[in-house]
Amino acid sequence: MAVSHLERGKALEARSDITQALREYSESIAVDSTLGEAYLRLGALRERMGEPREAELVFSAALTLPDARAKAFLERSHLRRKAGSSALALSDLESAVELDDDRTLLVELAQDYVELHAWSAALAVFRRVVASAAESEDTAGLQSARLEVRALRVLAAETDPSQERPQKHDWVARALRSIARR
C-alpha cells in the first residue's frame, strides 16, 4: 500500500500537482516508515516549495534508512550549502562519500576541498577519482582526474612538505618530510 501511495505521488508530481503529491508521499511514509524513496521525494518537494527547514528535517529523518542514507546526506549537504552552513554541508558530503563512493560524489567532495584550499585533502580524493576512472576504463575521466592530481600536487607541495621532494640544502623541508613519514 505504501508503494502505491509513492507511485501516485510520483504521477501527481509529474503533473505538477504538488499539494496532492505531498499528501501521497506523507501517506506512504505513514504506512511504511522504512520507505526511503518516499522520504527523499518528500524532502525534494519541500525544497522545491521553498521550505528548506522542512526539507532538512525530512532528509534528517531519512538518515536512519539504509537504502536512502547516502542520498539523504547528499541532499542535506546541498541544502546546508545553500543556507550558508558550509562546514555542516562538507561534513554531510563526507558522510555521503563514506557510504557511496560514486565518482560524481568524489569529484564534488574534491571540488569542495579545493574551494576551502584544503589541497592535500583534495589531492587524496582526486587520487580516488583516478582509481575509479581507471577501473571503469573511462579514458576522458581518467585524463581529467590525472590533470587535477598533477595540479593539486603542486598546490599541496606548498603547504605540505611531505608531498614534494625537498631541495638538497632545504633542511626544514627534509626534517618535516621525515616527520611526516613516521
N, C-alpha and C positions, 0 to 999 in steps of 0.2 A: 504494500500500500504506500509506503514511504517513497518507493521508486516511482510509482505512478504520479504522486504529487510533484516529485522532482521533474519528471518528464513534462507534465503540464506546465510547470513553472518555466522550463526552457522554451516551450512553444509560445507561452504568453510573452516572455521576454523578447523572443524573436519578432513578435508582432508589436512590440513597444508598449505592451500593456503592463507597465511597471508595478502598479498597485496590486494587480491580481497575481503577478509573478512573485512579489514579496510574500503574499499570503500563502501561495503554494509552497515556496521554499520553507517558510516558517512551519507549515503543516507537516512537511516532510521531516523536518528536524524534530517536531513534537512526536511524530510516530516512531521515528528511529533516530535517536540522538548520536548514532555512530556513523551516519552517512556523511562522510567528509565533503563530497562534492556539493551537497546542499549548503553546507556552511560557506564554502568558497564562493559559490554563486550568490548567496545572500550577502556576503561581505562585499563582493564586487558591485552588486547592485546598490548597496547602501553608499558605497563610494561614488558611484555614478550619480546618485541622487544628491550629492553634496553633503553627506553625513559621515565625515571621516571618523569621528569618535565612535559612532555606532559600528562602522565597518571594522575599526580596530578591535572593538570588543568581540565581534563575530570571529575575526581571524584569530584572536587570542583563544577563544573557545575551541577553535579547530586545531590548535596546537596539541591537544590531547589525543587526537585521532591519527593513528599511524599512516593511513592512506592519504591524509591531507596535510600532514605536519610540515613537510618541506615547502610546499606551495604556500601554506599559511604564513610561514616565516618570511618567505619572499614577498608576499603581498603586504604583510605588515611592515616590512622593511621599506617598501615603496611609499606606503602611507606616511611613515615616520620621516622619510626623507623630504617629502612634500611639506610636512609640518615644520621642518627645520631641525628635527632631532637627529642630526647626522650620526652621533655616537651610538644611539639606540638602533638606528637603521643599519649601521655597519654590523653591529652585534647580531641582529636578526639575519642579515645576509650571510654572515659567517656560519650561523647555525643552519641555514638552508643548505649551504655548501657541504657542511658535515654530513647532512642526511642524504643529499643528492648531488654528486659531483659532476653534474651535467656541464658540458663545456661552456654553454652560454652563461650559466651561473658563475663559473670560474672567471670568465672574461669580465663579467660585471663586477665581481669582487676585486679583481686585479685593478680595474679602472678606478674603483673607489679608493684603493690604496694609493694609486698614482695621484689622485686628487688631493689626498692627505699628505703627499710627499713621503709616504712610507715605502721607499724604494725597495728595500730588502724583502718586505712582505709581498709587494707586487711582483718582484722577481721570482720568488718562490711559487706564487700562484701561476704566473705565466709559464714556468717550467712544467707545471702540471698540465697546462693547456697544450704545450708542445707534446707531451707524452700522450695526451688524449687524441690529438690530431694525428700523430704518428700511428697510433693503434687503429684508428678508424680509416687510415690511408687518405686523409683529406689534405691533399698537397697544398691547396691555397691557404687553408687554415694553418697548416704546418709552417709554411713560409712566413705568414703574417706573425705567428706566435714567435718564431725564431728571431724575427726582426725586433719584436718587443723585448725579447730576452737580451739581445745584444745592446739595445739602448739602455735597458734597466741595469745591466751590468756596469755600464759606465756611471750611471747616476748613483747606484748603490755603492760603488767604489769610493765615491766622495764622502759618504757618511759611514761606511763600514769597511775599515782597512782589511778585514779578512777576505773581502771579495776580490781584491786585485793584488797582484804580486808587488811587494814593496821594492822601492829603489834600493840599490846596493848600500847607500850610505844613510838611508832613512831608518834610523834605529827605533824611532817611535812606532812606525808602521810595522816593522818586523816584530817588535815586542807585543803590540796589540794583536797581530795575526797569530802569534804563538799562544797568547792567552785564549783567543777565540777557538783555537783548535782543541783545547783541553776540555 
